[in-house]
Amino acid sequence: MAVSYNKLWKLLIDKEMKKVDLRDQAGLTTNVLAKLGKNEHVSTQSLEKICRILECEVGDILEFIPNEK
């Protein structure tokens, strides 16, 4: 199953935040931000930090996409 963070990027636009702002406020590394940009898996700890800053739930920032068979 693949993961997509498109919801995160849309939420940042709605909140008029830049990726750098999120990184700084949530205390994320540039590596985590790069993984998010590539729709790669990140730790639940990183997701929790993002949700705390954006005041949202995990389902508001990511979605799972079933693999095609």
C-alpha positions in Angstrom: 0.0 0.0 0.0 1.4 3.4 -1.0 1.0 6.6 1.0 0.2 10.1 -0.3 0.8 13.3 1.5 -1.1 15.5 -1.0 -3.6 16.4 1.8 -0.7 17.8 3.8 0.4 20.1 1.0 -3.1 21.3 0.5 -3.5 22.0 4.2 -0.3 24.0 4.2 -1.7 26.1 1.4 -4.9 26.6 3.2 -3.0 27.7 6.3 -0.7 29.9 4.3 2.4 28.0 5.5 5.5 27.1 3.7 7.3 23.7 4.0 10.2 25.5 5.8 7.8 27.0 8.3 6.4 23.5 9.1 9.9 22.1 9.4 11.0 24.8 11.8 7.8 24.8 13.9 7.5 21.0 14.1 11.2 20.4 14.6 11.5 18.1 11.5 14.7 17.4 9.7 15.2 18.2 6.1 15.4 14.4 5.5 11.8 13.9 6.8 10.6 16.8 4.7 12.3 15.2 1.6 10.6 11.9 2.4 7.2 13.6 2.7 7.8 15.2 -0.7 8.6 11.8 -2.3 5.5 10.1 -0.6 7.8 7.9 1.4 7.1 6.4 4.8 8.0 8.5 7.8 7.8 7.8 11.6 4.6 8.2 13.5 6.6 10.5 15.8 7.1 12.9 12.8 3.4 12.6 11.8 2.4 13.4 15.4 4.6 16.6 15.4 3.0 17.7 12.1 -0.5 17.1 13.5 0.2 19.0 16.7 1.5 22.1 14.7 -1.4 22.0 12.2 -4.0 21.1 14.8 -5.3 18.2 12.8 -5.6 14.4 12.7 -3.4 12.0 10.7 -6.2 11.4 8.2 -6.1 15.1 7.4 -2.5 15.0 6.1 -2.1 11.6 4.5 -4.0 8.9 2.7 -3.2 5.3 1.8 -3.5 4.3 -1.8 -4.0 0.6 -2.6 -1.4 -1.0 -4.8 -2.7 -2.0 -8.2 -2.7 -5.8 -8.9 
